[in-house]
Structure formats: structure tokens, C-alpha cells
Amino acid sequence: MLHRFAYLALITVGISWLAAPAKAVPAFADQTGQSCSACHVGGFGPQLTSFGRQFKLEGYTANTGTFTVPVSAMAIASYVHTQSDQAGPPAPQLDNNDNFYLDEASIFLAGHIGDHVGGFVQTTYEGLGHHWGWDNVDVRAMTHVTADGSDVLVGVSLNNSPTTQDVYNSLPAWGFQYTDSDMAPAPAAGTVVGGALAQAVIGGSVYALWDSHIYTEVGLYGSPSDGFLKSMGVDPTESGTLDGAAPYLRAAYQDDDGKMNWEVGAFAFFPRIFPGDDSSAGSDHYTDIGVDASLQYTEPGGDAYTVNARYTHEHQSLDASTMLGLALRSGLTLQEVHVDASYYWQNKVGFTVSPFATWGSSDPLLYMDNRTFSPNSDGVMFQVDYTPWGDDPPAQRLGLRVGLQYTAYAKFDGASSNYDGTGRDASDNNTLRVFLWSAF
């Protein structure tokens, strides 16, 4: 483990600092001289305000000109209770219900090199898996140019998960729920762009913000070698390997009048994946196309209202999976809707409601673990959270949030009742989670 962590540290330092001296700090509040609430709704990440989005687009480069320590850390622990005992413990060291455990602990390197380069690299210890691995990476270079009399912010991003580079909280990488636990049951089906390739790929994209309103981005993702991924703590067989380069497209229109800002956009991802890291039968082709929207309104006293929404349609051409006996039919679809609406009082107390639904084509091999052979799941999540120090923490680097989540399922893995053929109902997976999230 020590050897792997040392290797991870060398890689992350090399990527993020490019072997150059840097005026940088992981606590971006230190770097910018602003409170956490300047960048984050509710005074705690990762939901970005309009200032936070601009800071990210500008390559994380805004600073006060003084040097501060470029290291930060984060830890999240949870208590999880399900309405009925789970069929088996989420991990060998846990029980079938009422588990309390460390979800994750992370170390960050983040900041800027001069006025045009910046980013962050995260390495994470997974509590249930007992291992370190690289986590989110977003390293940028940017500048401003003039086109037809208008300012255009242009940049490039190097990252390791589609949508990690996105600045809106409507897409999967930084969308609600902002923290979760592997101890909680979750539906089996999900779109590829929804996170199936997170940390298993490396991508580069070119983006531009035209006249502060129109955002466009074009990117390509590829799979590094299995050896590299394993050294980074990633099992390539869990996500599959990309066959060639996978294009990613993004466009959005945004507006900001000070109190209210909003965005509407679209996104697309076109990966070809070897199922289970097996290239003997060729690759499966996926087409993920979606639309999204977000709105934020902040009252003069600091209270904030936010709404984020997205719809994703995925077409699956599973030629390789059918040849390998993993799916019965090649042409399938999967669709997803996710909405979250929040209210935050004085950057301290927040309440969020988030309905969600996934549905699509049935297949007796692909979804063989449920009675209806269907991916359909839907429900609603509620969250109440408390950030006790708001804009006035006892130390500038110290952040703390405690929260309670409750997820209620109307349908789980294809059905409302007896979804797995053993008499288990969707509501048996209703989950209460209490979490403690600290950063320093």
C-alpha cells in the first residue's frame, strides 16, 4: 500500500504541478481570499455558484498573490439503515443492516501556476475496499481572446471522467446527491455517461465561453493500459475498456443578472466499450444524448434556491455482449431523468428533494438478476443538511457538514414488489443515511 501511495503521489504531483513552482492552495477559499459560500451554494461543496463556475472556467487561477500550502484533505463517514435487511452485507466486515463506517478519505493537490494554468488532483482511500486510488482529476490551461469584438474564454481540460470538467451541477459527476455511500443498495442499471467510466479513462477537451453566455466543448476519451489503471487503484474489468477514442460534446447557454442565474444545455457521449475488458468479440456501441437545465436564485440576505434537471437517452448496440452471452438482444435503450430542488438558509441549513427515474428495454440476460428482466427503477430522495459554521468557520481551512438522507423507492430493478423473485419489494431498499462530511 505504501508503494502504491508513493506512486500515486508522484503521478498526481507531476500532472497537477507540471514540475514547476506554483502559488497554489487546495482550499480555494484561501487562494481567492473569498469565503466558501462565494463558490459553493450552502457554503460547502461541490454545488457551484456563478462565481464558482467562472473560477473553474478560468482554470482555478484567481488568487490573492500570496503563497499557501497546496494540500488539503476530506473525510466522509456514514450510518446506513435500510427498511429491511439487505440480502447480504455490503462488505465482508459489515452486517446486513445498521452499518456505520468510513466511506472515504481523500487528499487533494490543487491550485494554479501563474495566470493561465491550474487544476486539482484527488486521491481517495475507499473505506469498504480498504485501498487507495486516484479519484477526480481536472487540470486546465486557459486564456482570453477577442472574436468579432467579443470576449471569448478558451481553454483545455485534462480529466479522468466524462462530465467531471463540467461547471454546471446538472450533469452526473457533480450532480446531486453530492455524497453517497456504497453501504446503501442502489439500482443496477445506469447510463455510461452517468459514471460507468469514472476514473477508468483519460480525456482531453477544448472549451470556450463566448461573450459570457454560450458555452461549447469538444473532447475525446481513451482507456489507459490495464497496468496503469491497476497502479491507480482501478479494476478495468469493472467498467470495461474503450475501443478507440470516445467523442464527448457539450453546449449550453447561460445568463446571470446577479440575483438569478440559469442555464440550458445539451450533451452527448459516443463510447465503444469492450464488455468486461474482453475484446475477443469486438465492442458494444453506446450513444448517450441528453439535455439539462439549472437555475439559482439568491436573496440579498444569502438564502439560496436552486433547481437542476437532466434527461439522458442511451441507445445500446450490444453486438459484442450478445456474442459473449451477456445479452440476448443487441438494440436496447435506457433512459434517465433526474431532478433536484434545494433551499439553503444563510449558508447553514439546507433541504433538497430529488425525484429520479430510469427505464428502458428489457433483456433476460443483461438483467437476469431481477424477475422482470427490466432496468426500470424510480423513487425520490430527501436530504436535510447542516453546515454549522456557514461563512464563519473557526479556521479558514476547516469545513464541516452533517446531513440526513432518505431514499424511497417506488420501483427497484424492474418491479415494485417481488422484484428479485425472492419476495423482496422495492420499498425494502428504502434507505436512511446519516453522514458526517469534513474538509480541511
Secondary structure, DSSP 8 states (H G I E B T S, - for coil): -HHHHHHHHHHHHHHHHTTS-----SSHHHHHT--HHHHBGGGSSSSB-HHHHHHHHTTT----S------EEEEEEEEEEESS--SS-SSTTS-SS-EEEEEEEEEEEEEEETTTEEEEEEEEEETTTTEEEEEEEEEEEEEEEEETTEEEEEEEEEESSTTTT--STTSGGG-S-SS--TTS---S---IIIIITTTT-EEEEEEEEETTTEEEEEEEEE---HHHHHHTT--HHHH-EESS-EEEEEEEEEEE-SSEEEEEEEEEE--EEEGGG--TT--EEEEEEEEEEEEEEE-TTS-EEEEEEEEEEEEEE-HHHHHTTS-S-SEEEEEEEEEEEEEEETTTEEEEEEEEEEEE---TTTTTTSTT----EEEEEEEEEE-TTTT--SSTT-EEEEEEEEEEEEEBTTBSSSTTSSS--GGGG-EEEEEEEEE-
